[in-house]
Amino acid sequence: MENIPLKNNTNNVFPPYERLQSLIFQIYLALLVKPKKVLEIGIGNEFVSSYLKKFCEVTTADIDQKLQPDIVLDISEEEDFKQVQNDYYDLIIICEVLEHIPFVKLDSVLNQLRKKTKKFVLISVPNESNALVMSYQRKGYIKKLYLPIILPIKLVTIIINRIYSSFSNLHYKVIRSKLKFAYDGQHHWQLGIDRYSVNLFREKLKAFFKIKYEIRLNENLYHHFFLLEKNNKAV
């Protein structure tokens, strides 16, 4: 195994290490809520839907007809959602998809997702915010701390390694401050850049859902996950 460059995979046949961790985590969170019927919007390489079909009924939806989804769906068009029955799916998975539509359309899409799900929605979006995640042992359990990066990362790492041997893991993500977002032909926005803060996105989610679980994946801090529960009181 020592000669296999796990983090430098350029083979298009299978996803790189970080992406694979995110796909596995999608499956884990999905099965956690024990759904009977699942709608996956944005099927990618079908890794998630193929595995979930072993445990529940899965319907796939995507804007790309070439992927042969069960439903051809453009989430930026409200009329397209009429193909999906209200309150039908126990869980809707829409990971790494929302950033492909303009931010101004986000409220409309979230409202449609709330109408179509019976209970849960699983979302992940890209997050470019700086992050320092430290895992440590306490009373037999692994705890995690999410801290802002203030000191140079090398200095922080040295301090942790020398003064607290119980820390079991350290993950970090650093970008230049004050980045300006520019549409790249794919993403209309990303958390942590310009005005697109995590707090702003979180408040939008809360207008339609209860946030049941939220985490940035240690192995892929670029992906920020939200497991949402339907809020029947939302307008």
N, C-alpha and C positions, 0 to 999 in steps of 0.2 A: 504493500500500500504506500510505502514511503516515496515511490517514484511517480505516483499519480497526482497531478496538479489539480486537486479538488476545487480550488477557488479560482482557477484560471481556465475553466472549461470554455472552449469556443465551438464545441460540437453542437450543431443545431438539432440533432436527433433527440437529445434529452436536455432538460433545463439545467442551468448552472446551479451550484450548491445553494446559494442564498435563495434563489427562486424556488427551488425544490422544498426548502424548509417552509416557505410561505404556503405552498400548495398543501403540504402535509398538515400545517396548522389550520388551514381552511377546513380540511376533513375532520380534524379533531374537534373544532368548535361546532361544526355542523352536527356531528354525531352526539355531541354533549347535550343537545336539546331534544334528541330522540324524535326527529321528524318522520312522518309517514309519507308526506308529499313535499318535494323540493323543486324549486325553480332556480336554475343557475343561469344568470344573465352574463354573457361573456364567457364562452366555453374554452377559449384558448386551445391547449393541446388535449383537452378532454381528460386530463389526469384526474381531476376532482370528480367529475360526473361519473366516469367509469368506475371509480372505487365506490362511490356512494350508492350506485345501483345495486350493490351487493346487499344493501341494508334497507333501502327505501325506493319509492317511485320517484324518478328524476325526469323533469322536463327541461330541455335546454333552449336557450334563446340567444340570438346574436344578430348583429346588424349585417354580418358577412354571410351571404347565401352560400358561398363556396365551402363554408365549414359544415353545411348541411344540418343546421339546428332544427329542432322541432318547431320553433317559432322564429320567423324573421322579424326582429324587433329593433327599432331605432328609439332609444329611450328619450331622445331629445324631442320627439314628436308625441305629444300627449294622445293623439288619436290612435297611435300604434298600440297603446296599452289596452285598448278595447278588446284586443285578442285574448287578453288574460282575464280570467274570471275573478271577481272580487272575493276576498276572504276564502281563497281556495287552498293555497299552499301553507303548510306549517312553517316553512322556512324559504326565504328568498336569499340567494347568494349573489352578490354583485361586487366582486373584488377587482380592483385595478381597472375600473370602468368609468366611474363618475368623473374623473379628471379629463375625460375625452369629450365632455360637453361644456359649454360656457357656464361659468359660475352663476350667472343670472338665472339660468334654467334649473338650478339645483333644487329650489323649493318645490317646483312643479313635479320633478322626478321623485323627490322624497314623499310627497303627498300621494303619488300614484303607488309607490311601493307600500305605503301604509295601507292603502285601500286593498291591494291585491293579496297581502299576506294575512294569514289567519292569526299569526302570533309573532314570528321572529324575522329579522332581516340581518344578514351578515355582510358587513362592508369592510373593504380595505382600500386605502388611498395612499398615494406617495407622500412622504413627509421628509422634507429636506432640513428640518430644524436640527440644531446641534443637540447631541445627546451623550450622556455618560451614564451607563447602567452598571451598577455593581451588585453582584450576588454574594450573599454571605450567609453563614450558618448561624442559627440562633435557636436554641432549645430543640435541636433536631430537625428544624425546618429551614428551607432555603427562602430567604427574603430578598427582595430587590429594591434598590434605591435608584430613582431617576433624578439626576442632578444636573443643574446648568453648568456649562463649561466656563470657568472663570480663569483658572490658571492654565498655562500651556499643558497640553495633554501628556507630554513626556514626563513633566514634573509631577503631575497628578498620579501617573502610573507608578513612579518611583516611590512616592510617599505612601501609597496604598500597599505596595509590596513590602515595604520596610516596617510599617507600623501596625498593620492589621493582617496577620497571617490567615485569619478565618475567612477573608474574602475568597470566594471560589472562582469568580469569573469577572471579567471586565470587558465591556463592549462600549464602543464610542463611535460617534459620527460627527465630523467637523466640516463645516463649509465656510466660505467667506461671508462676512456679515453684509447686510444691506444689499442683497442680490435683487436685481430687477427681473421680473418674469417676462419672458417673451414666448409667444406661441411658437412651438417647434414643429407644427404640422400634425402633432398627436395630442399633446397635453395643452389644455386651455388654462390650467392652474395647478399649483402644487402647494401643499401646506408648508409653511416656514419660509415662503418667498413672497416679497411685497406685502400686501395687506391680507394675504390668505393665511391667517393665523389658525392654530389649532383651536383656540377659544372661539373664534368666529364660526368655524365649522361645527364645533361641538354644540353651540347654541342653535344652529340650524337643525341639527339632528334632534335636539330636545324639543323642538316645536312640534315634532311628529311622533317621536318615540321616547321610551325610557332607555337610557344607556345601561344595559345589564352588565357589560364587560368591555373594558378598553385596554389595549396594550400595543406597544411597539415591539415587534419580534426581535429578540436579542440577536439572532443569527442574520436578521435582515432588517435593520432599523429604518430602512427606507419605506417599509410597509407598516402602516398604522391601522390596526384592526379595531372595529367596533361591532359588538354583538348587541343588537337593538331589539327591544320588545315593543310591540304595537301599543300605542297610546290611543285608546278608543275615544278619549275626550278631545283629541286634536281636531281642529276645524279644517 
